[in-house]
Amino acid sequence: MKKQWFFLPALLLSTGLFLASCTEEKAKTENMQQPSGTEEAVSPATATTVDQTLVLENLTEAFKGETTATAKYAAFAEKAQDEGYPKIALLFKAASKSESFHANNHKAVLEEMGASIPDVKPEFTVKSTLENLNDALSGETYEVNTMYPGFLTNAKAADAQMALITLNYAYKTEQKHIGLYKKAIAALESDRVSTLPDQYYICPTCGNTYDGSPAKRCGISMTFSDRFIKLTNA
């Protein structure tokens, strides 16, 4: 029994030194600086630096743009049909349908955030099919390179999760549209319009647009492809 009491103080002293050492190491770890280059990363502490009002303004602008694109591409489809380009008309119809999903998604998030929905009266000019294709390509390029990246940055900084989802859906889809418009322009300029697709599939969740048979799930929203809307000239 005496040996047990003899070792107890030593044991307590050893334990105390160990805990003190752990506490010191934890303090050092917590005081360590972030690795170089990570200072500007968005964190919960900085997420409130962007006012929700800016996100609402961005979503409203995106809603107006997508609503206008819906109407404009529908009009471009009619022009292409009149000029004898049914396959290009089909592309514009698919794009119009896709943009309508983007507009509705933006609208739903605006309503969820308590914002009023503006009454949009689309204004645009219908020209020749080639000019209309270039106009569409220019608009999509602006959205992909400038508009949506900026809007996504603001939504991330404000930690606006629903805004991030709808903006990203549109951003990813517009990248697909750029490729489709470039393909149509090249075909029209080289007199190979007959080689363009005669069917398109549109995801009703995000507007993702396929010019061929889609995979089992949407590559953007993971929606099952059996829910996709099919457009064809047949």
LUMZAKE-869027 format. One line per 3 residues: number of its first residue (from 0); for each residue x, y, z of N, C-alpha, C, O. Coordinates in steps of 0.1 Angstrom, whole numbers. Last residue first. Example, Ala and Ser with C-alpha at 12.3 -4.5 7.8 and 13.67 -1.06 7.14 Angstrom:
2
1	128,-22,71,137,-11,71,129,0,79,134,11,80 ~ 132,-57,78,123,-45,78,132,-33,78,142,-33,85
REM end
This chain:
234
233	-394,159,-865,-401,148,-871,-416,148,-868,-424,139,-872 ~ -381,178,-852,-388,182,-863,-396,171,-870,-404,174,-879 ~ -382,177,-816,-378,172,-828,-386,178,-840,-397,182,-837
230	-374,176,-782,-379,184,-793,-373,179,-806,-362,176,-807 ~ -382,163,-750,-376,161,-763,-383,169,-774,-395,170,-775 ~ -373,169,-717,-383,173,-728,-376,171,-741,-365,176,-743
227	-366,144,-692,-362,154,-702,-373,156,-712,-381,148,-716 ~ -371,123,-676,-379,134,-674,-376,146,-684,-383,156,-684 ~ -352,104,-681,-366,101,-686,-376,112,-683,-387,112,-687
224	-329,113,-670,-332,117,-683,-346,113,-688,-350,119,-698 ~ -330,126,-637,-331,114,-646,-335,118,-659,-344,127,-661 ~ -307,151,-627,-321,147,-630,-321,135,-639,-314,135,-649
221	-283,162,-622,-285,148,-618,-299,144,-620,-303,133,-615 ~ -277,188,-631,-286,187,-619,-288,173,-615,-295,171,-604 ~ -256,182,-651,-256,194,-642,-264,192,-629,-259,194,-618
218	-261,159,-666,-247,162,-661,-246,174,-652,-235,177,-647 ~ -288,139,-658,-283,152,-663,-270,154,-657,-267,152,-645 ~ -285,104,-663,-288,115,-655,-282,128,-661,-272,127,-668
215	-279,88,-685,-290,84,-677,-295,95,-668,-307,97,-665 ~ -272,111,-712,-269,100,-703,-281,97,-694,-291,104,-695 ~ -291,118,-743,-284,121,-731,-281,109,-723,-285,98,-725
212	-286,118,-778,-292,111,-767,-284,114,-754,-272,112,-753 ~ -280,153,-786,-280,139,-789,-286,131,-777,-291,138,-768 ~ -278,178,-777,-282,176,-791,-280,162,-796,-279,159,-808
209	-291,189,-746,-284,179,-753,-288,179,-768,-300,179,-771 ~ -290,213,-721,-295,210,-734,-286,200,-741,-273,202,-742 ~ -303,222,-689,-292,216,-697,-298,211,-710,-308,204,-711
206	-323,232,-673,-323,237,-687,-311,231,-695,-310,235,-707 ~ -327,221,-648,-317,232,-649,-316,237,-663,-309,247,-665 ~ -351,206,-650,-346,211,-637,-337,223,-639,-338,233,-632
203	-356,196,-674,-366,205,-669,-362,211,-656,-368,221,-651 ~ -333,194,-700,-335,190,-686,-345,200,-680,-342,212,-681 ~ -340,186,-733,-338,196,-723,-342,192,-710,-353,186,-707
200	-327,174,-764,-333,170,-751,-330,181,-741,-318,186,-740 ~ -334,175,-799,-327,180,-787,-335,175,-774,-347,173,-775 ~ -329,166,-833,-336,165,-821,-328,170,-809,-315,170,-810
197	-314,168,-855,-328,170,-857,-336,167,-845,-348,165,-845 ~ -282,185,-859,-291,176,-852,-306,179,-855,-309,190,-858 ~ -268,193,-892,-271,196,-878,-281,187,-872,-288,180,-879
194	-264,188,-918,-257,179,-909,-260,182,-894,-256,175,-885 ~ -277,207,-932,-283,194,-932,-276,185,-922,-282,175,-918 ~ -259,228,-933,-270,229,-923,-277,215,-922,-282,212,-911
191	-236,234,-947,-238,221,-942,-249,220,-932,-248,212,-922 ~ -225,258,-957,-236,252,-964,-237,237,-960,-239,228,-969 ~ -208,271,-941,-202,262,-950,-213,254,-958,-209,244,-964
188	-225,287,-925,-215,294,-933,-208,284,-944,-204,289,-954 ~ -239,267,-912,-246,276,-921,-236,283,-930,-239,285,-942 ~ -219,255,-896,-227,247,-906,-234,256,-916,-234,253,-928
185	-211,276,-880,-201,269,-889,-209,261,-900,-205,262,-912 ~ -235,280,-866,-229,291,-874,-219,285,-884,-220,288,-896 ~ -238,256,-852,-248,260,-862,-242,271,-871,-245,270,-883
182	-215,256,-835,-217,245,-845,-227,249,-856,-225,246,-867 ~ -221,279,-820,-209,278,-828,-210,268,-839,-206,270,-851 ~ -244,269,-807,-245,281,-816,-233,281,-825,-234,284,-837
179	-233,249,-791,-244,246,-801,-245,257,-811,-247,254,-823 ~ -215,262,-775,-210,252,-784,-220,249,-795,-217,247,-806 ~ -233,278,-760,-222,284,-768,-217,274,-779,-216,278,-790
176	-248,260,-746,-254,267,-757,-243,274,-766,-245,274,-778 ~ -230,252,-726,-234,242,-736,-240,249,-748,-238,245,-760 ~ -229,275,-712,-217,270,-718,-220,260,-729,-213,259,-739
173	-255,276,-702,-251,286,-712,-238,282,-719,-235,285,-731 ~ -253,257,-682,-261,254,-694,-257,264,-705,-256,259,-717 ~ -238,269,-662,-233,257,-668,-240,254,-681,-234,249,-691
170	-255,291,-656,-241,293,-660,-236,281,-667,-230,282,-678 ~ -279,279,-647,-279,287,-659,-264,289,-665,-262,287,-677 ~ -269,266,-624,-276,259,-634,-276,266,-647,-272,261,-658
167	-259,288,-609,-250,278,-615,-256,269,-625,-250,266,-635 ~ -282,301,-602,-273,308,-610,-263,298,-617,-259,300,-628 ~ -295,282,-586,-301,286,-598,-291,293,-608,-292,291,-620
164	-275,279,-565,-280,268,-573,-286,272,-586,-282,267,-597 ~ -272,305,-554,-260,298,-560,-265,286,-569,-259,284,-580 ~ -297,309,-544,-292,317,-555,-281,311,-562,-280,311,-574
161	-296,291,-523,-306,289,-534,-302,297,-546,-304,292,-557 ~ -275,303,-507,-274,289,-513,-284,287,-524,-280,281,-534 ~ -257,328,-501,-271,326,-506,-272,313,-514,-270,313,-526
158	-234,339,-490,-239,326,-485,-254,324,-489,-261,318,-481 ~ -223,361,-500,-235,363,-492,-240,350,-486,-250,350,-478 ~ -204,349,-516,-199,357,-505,-211,360,-495,-208,362,-483
155	-220,336,-534,-212,328,-526,-208,336,-513,-208,332,-502 ~ -231,358,-548,-240,348,-540,-232,340,-531,-237,337,-520 ~ -209,369,-559,-216,377,-549,-225,367,-541,-227,369,-529
152	-201,349,-577,-192,353,-566,-199,361,-555,-196,359,-544 ~ -223,347,-593,-220,336,-585,-210,340,-574,-212,335,-562 ~ -221,372,-607,-233,369,-598,-230,358,-589,-234,358,-577
149	-197,368,-621,-198,378,-611,-210,376,-601,-208,378,-589 ~ -204,346,-638,-193,345,-628,-194,355,-617,-191,353,-605 ~ -226,358,-652,-229,347,-642,-217,345,-633,-219,343,-621
146	-213,379,-668,-224,381,-659,-225,370,-648,-225,373,-636 ~ -188,369,-682,-189,380,-673,-200,380,-663,-198,380,-651 ~ -188,345,-696,-175,351,-693,-176,362,-682,-167,365,-675
143	-216,338,-699,-206,328,-694,-193,335,-689,-188,331,-678 ~ -228,361,-709,-233,355,-696,-223,346,-690,-221,345,-678 ~ -213,365,-732,-213,375,-721,-217,369,-708,-211,372,-698
140	-221,342,-746,-207,344,-743,-205,355,-731,-197,353,-722 ~ -248,347,-751,-244,336,-742,-229,337,-737,-226,334,-726 ~ -246,369,-768,-253,370,-755,-249,359,-745,-246,362,-734
137	-232,359,-790,-227,370,-782,-233,371,-768,-226,374,-759 ~ -250,339,-798,-237,335,-794,-231,346,-785,-224,344,-775 ~ -271,355,-807,-273,346,-796,-260,342,-790,-258,341,-778
134	-259,369,-828,-264,376,-817,-266,367,-804,-263,371,-793 ~ -254,348,-845,-243,355,-839,-247,364,-827,-239,365,-817 ~ -280,341,-851,-271,331,-844,-259,338,-838,-255,335,-827
131	-288,364,-864,-295,360,-851,-286,350,-844,-286,350,-831 ~ -273,363,-887,-271,374,-877,-277,371,-864,-272,374,-853 ~ -283,340,-898,-269,340,-895,-267,351,-884,-259,349,-875
128	-310,348,-902,-307,337,-893,-292,337,-889,-289,334,-877 ~ -314,384,-900,-312,372,-908,-309,361,-898,-304,363,-887 ~ -332,396,-872,-325,399,-884,-324,386,-892,-333,378,-891
125	-351,411,-847,-349,399,-855,-343,403,-868,-348,411,-876 ~ -343,427,-817,-345,429,-831,-342,415,-838,-332,409,-836 ~ -360,433,-786,-349,427,-794,-353,429,-808,-364,433,-812
122	-373,432,-754,-371,441,-765,-359,435,-773,-348,433,-767 ~ -398,420,-731,-386,418,-740,-385,427,-752,-395,429,-759 ~ -408,432,-704,-413,434,-717,-401,432,-727,-394,442,-729
119	-415,420,-672,-405,421,-682,-412,422,-696,-420,414,-699 ~ -422,431,-641,-429,428,-653,-420,431,-665,-417,442,-668 ~ -404,416,-613,-407,427,-623,-414,422,-635,-414,410,-639
116	-414,405,-583,-410,401,-596,-414,412,-606,-425,416,-607 ~ -400,413,-551,-411,414,-560,-406,411,-574,-394,413,-577 ~ -386,389,-527,-385,400,-536,-397,401,-546,-404,391,-548
113	-383,368,-509,-392,379,-506,-392,391,-515,-397,402,-511 ~ -370,346,-515,-362,356,-508,-371,369,-505,-366,379,-499 ~ -388,333,-531,-384,327,-518,-377,337,-509,-378,337,-497
110	-388,350,-553,-400,349,-545,-397,343,-531,-402,348,-521 ~ -362,344,-562,-366,357,-559,-378,358,-550,-378,365,-540 ~ -365,317,-568,-356,321,-557,-359,335,-553,-359,338,-541
107	-384,318,-589,-387,310,-577,-378,314,-565,-383,316,-554 ~ -369,332,-609,-381,338,-603,-385,331,-590,-389,338,-580 ~ -349,314,-615,-346,327,-609,-358,333,-602,-357,338,-591
104	-366,294,-626,-358,291,-615,-354,304,-607,-355,305,-595 ~ -376,308,-648,-385,303,-638,-378,300,-625,-383,302,-614 ~ -353,312,-663,-361,324,-658,-370,319,-647,-371,326,-637
101	-345,286,-669,-337,295,-661,-345,306,-655,-343,309,-643 ~ -367,278,-684,-364,271,-672,-355,279,-663,-357,280,-651 ~ -363,294,-706,-376,296,-698,-374,289,-685,-380,294,-675
98	-340,285,-717,-339,298,-710,-352,300,-702,-351,307,-692 ~ -350,261,-728,-340,260,-718,-340,273,-710,-339,273,-698 ~ -367,271,-748,-373,263,-737,-363,262,-725,-367,263,-714
95	-348,283,-764,-359,291,-758,-365,284,-746,-367,290,-736 ~ -333,262,-773,-327,272,-764,-337,280,-757,-335,284,-745 ~ -352,249,-788,-346,242,-777,-340,252,-767,-341,251,-755
92	-356,268,-808,-367,264,-799,-362,257,-787,-367,259,-776 ~ -331,269,-819,-336,281,-812,-348,277,-803,-349,283,-792 ~ -330,243,-830,-320,247,-820,-325,259,-812,-324,259,-800
89	-351,245,-849,-352,236,-838,-342,239,-827,-346,238,-815 ~ -340,263,-867,-352,267,-860,-354,258,-847,-358,263,-837 ~ -320,247,-877,-316,259,-869,-328,264,-861,-326,268,-850
86	-337,230,-891,-328,224,-880,-323,236,-871,-321,234,-859 ~ -351,246,-910,-358,240,-899,-349,234,-887,-353,234,-876 ~ -346,270,-928,-336,263,-919,-343,257,-907,-341,261,-896
83	-361,288,-943,-358,274,-948,-348,266,-941,-341,258,-946 ~ -369,311,-933,-358,312,-943,-354,298,-948,-344,296,-956 ~ -388,304,-915,-392,311,-927,-381,311,-938,-384,311,-950
80	-372,292,-896,-381,284,-903,-386,291,-916,-387,284,-926 ~ -358,315,-887,-351,304,-893,-360,295,-901,-356,290,-912 ~ -380,329,-876,-373,335,-887,-365,324,-894,-365,324,-907
77	-387,312,-855,-397,315,-865,-390,320,-878,-393,317,-889 ~ -364,314,-839,-368,301,-845,-378,303,-856,-377,296,-867 ~ -365,340,-831,-354,336,-840,-357,323,-847,-354,320,-858
74	-386,339,-813,-387,347,-826,-377,343,-836,-380,343,-848 ~ -374,323,-794,-386,318,-800,-388,326,-814,-392,320,-824 ~ -353,340,-786,-350,327,-793,-362,321,-800,-361,315,-811
71	-369,360,-774,-360,363,-785,-357,350,-793,-358,351,-805 ~ -381,348,-752,-389,353,-762,-381,355,-775,-386,353,-786 ~ -358,340,-737,-369,330,-741,-377,335,-752,-379,327,-762
68	-344,363,-734,-338,353,-742,-349,343,-746,-349,338,-758 ~ -361,376,-715,-359,382,-728,-354,371,-738,-358,371,-749 ~ -357,359,-694,-371,361,-699,-370,366,-713,-378,362,-722
65	-330,362,-689,-335,349,-694,-349,350,-699,-352,342,-708 ~ -330,390,-681,-322,385,-693,-327,372,-698,-328,370,-710 ~ -346,389,-658,-350,398,-670,-342,393,-683,-349,392,-693
62	-331,372,-642,-344,369,-646,-349,377,-658,-355,371,-667 ~ -307,387,-639,-307,374,-646,-321,370,-650,-322,365,-661 ~ -317,409,-625,-311,411,-638,-311,398,-646,-314,398,-658
59	-325,395,-602,-335,402,-610,-330,405,-624,-337,403,-633 ~ -301,386,-593,-311,376,-597,-322,383,-605,-327,377,-615 ~ -288,411,-586,-283,402,-596,-293,392,-602,-294,390,-614
56	-305,420,-566,-304,428,-578,-298,419,-590,-303,420,-601 ~ -301,400,-547,-315,402,-553,-314,410,-566,-321,407,-575 ~ -274,405,-541,-278,392,-547,-292,393,-554,-294,387,-564
53	-277,430,-530,-269,428,-542,-273,415,-549,-274,415,-561 ~ -291,424,-506,-297,432,-517,-290,431,-530,-296,431,-540 ~ -274,410,-490,-284,402,-497,-290,411,-508,-295,405,-518
50	-240,423,-491,-254,425,-488,-263,416,-496,-261,414,-508 ~ -212,408,-481,-220,411,-493,-234,412,-489,-240,402,-484 ~ -203,400,-457,-198,413,-462,-205,417,-474,-205,429,-478
47	-209,376,-447,-219,387,-445,-215,400,-451,-222,410,-450 ~ -187,360,-450,-199,358,-458,-209,369,-457,-217,370,-467 ~ -166,361,-434,-167,372,-444,-180,370,-453,-182,379,-461
44	-170,340,-417,-167,353,-411,-169,364,-421,-173,375,-418 ~ -172,318,-433,-184,323,-426,-182,337,-421,-192,344,-420 ~ -152,328,-463,-154,320,-450,-167,325,-443,-172,336,-447
41	-136,327,-493,-148,331,-486,-150,322,-474,-149,310,-476 ~ -101,336,-496,-112,326,-497,-124,330,-488,-122,336,-477 ~ -80,353,-492,-92,358,-499,-103,348,-500,-114,352,-506
38	-60,338,-481,-65,348,-473,-79,353,-479,-87,358,-472 ~ -45,318,-493,-59,315,-489,-66,326,-482,-78,324,-478 ~ -19,326,-498,-28,325,-509,-42,321,-506,-51,321,-515
35	-3,307,-472,-2,318,-482,-11,316,-494,-11,305,-499 ~ -23,293,-447,-13,291,-457,-14,303,-467,-25,308,-469 ~ -30,313,-418,-34,305,-429,-23,304,-439,-15,313,-440
32	-10,310,-388,-16,318,-399,-20,308,-410,-15,297,-411 ~ -18,296,-355,-10,295,-368,-17,303,-379,-29,304,-379 ~ -32,295,-333,-26,308,-336,-18,308,-349,-13,318,-353
29	-39,269,-330,-49,278,-332,-44,292,-337,-51,299,-344 ~ -13,258,-324,-20,255,-336,-31,265,-340,-32,268,-352 ~ -8,269,-299,1,272,-310,-6,270,-323,-5,277,-333
26	-28,257,-284,-28,272,-286,-19,276,-297,-23,285,-305 ~ -20,231,-286,-33,235,-292,-33,250,-294,-38,255,-305 ~ 4,232,-271,4,228,-286,-9,233,-293,-8,237,-304
23	-7,238,-246,3,247,-252,3,245,-267,3,254,-275 ~ -22,215,-241,-28,228,-241,-20,238,-249,-25,246,-256 ~ -2,196,-240,-12,195,-250,-19,208,-252,-22,212,-263
20	13,204,-217,19,204,-230,9,204,-241,11,211,-251 ~ -6,200,-198,-1,214,-200,5,215,-214,4,225,-221 ~ -9,173,-199,-20,181,-202,-16,195,-205,-21,202,-215
17	18,166,-190,13,161,-203,1,170,-208,1,174,-219 ~ 19,176,-164,28,181,-174,23,178,-188,25,186,-197 ~ -1,161,-152,-3,175,-153,6,181,-164,2,190,-171
14	10,135,-153,-3,138,-160,-4,153,-162,-9,158,-173 ~ 32,139,-136,34,135,-150,22,139,-158,23,144,-169 ~ 19,144,-112,28,154,-118,30,152,-132,30,161,-140
11	5,120,-108,-2,133,-110,6,143,-116,1,151,-125 ~ 27,103,-105,18,101,-116,10,113,-118,8,117,-130 ~ 39,113,-82,47,113,-94,37,111,-106,40,118,-116
8	19,108,-63,23,122,-66,30,123,-80,28,132,-88 ~ 18,79,-65,7,87,-69,11,101,-71,7,107,-82 ~ 40,64,-55,39,67,-69,28,76,-73,29,82,-84
5	34,62,-28,46,68,-32,46,72,-47,52,82,-50 ~ 10,48,-27,10,62,-23,22,69,-27,22,81,-30 ~ 20,23,-35,10,30,-42,9,44,-39,8,53,-48
2	38,17,-14,43,19,-27,33,26,-36,37,34,-44 ~ 20,12,7,29,24,8,34,27,-6,36,39,-9 ~ 8,-12,0,0,0,0,9,13,0,5,22,-7
REM end
